[in-house]
Amino acid sequence: MSIKIDIGINEKDRKAIAKGLSELLADSYSLYLMTHNFHWNVKGPMFNTLHTMFMAQYTEQWAALDLIAERIRALGEPAPGTYKEFSKLSTIKEVDGVPKAIDMVKHLVKAQEAASRTARKLFPLVEKANDQPTADLLTQRQDIHEKTAWMLRSLLED
């Protein structure tokens, strides 16, 4: 038996918001996996700095996955949870091989910025639907992705 959801957001908007959050979840998972991969495989003179930084980043990202998925569920939709679904939904593409440390940083800057754009793209619909919990989640994610991208970009400057 299914119970009708009545949280003050119509079904059409709930589904559209959940779709956008599913895209953010896919980007977030792709970013998590990329960051963890780079943590495992980084080498060179910046090893300790990057190894530690990447661990802090993937740990934060891991916690965010649950928040995003649970918001999708609260809106009454199933959260995607397979590599197949994530690869269809994500704007972040996998990196082949093991890049040099500086290239890892460049890839992560692009991926952090992509996740922020995905969150930002959903904001107009969320505002129109008066969905404050999702707006709060998106604001937090944008803040973290943009700050992390800035920190990573700082490593690339002379």
Secondary structure, 3 states (H helix, E strand, C coil): CCCCCCCCCCHHHHHHHHHHHHHHHHHHHHHHHHHHHHHHHCCCCCHHHHHHHHHHHHHHHHHHHHHHHHHHHHCCCCCCCCHHHHHHHCCCCCCCCCCCHHHHHHHHHHHHHHHHHHHHHHHHHHHHCCCHHHHHHHHHHHHHHHHHHHHHHHCCCC
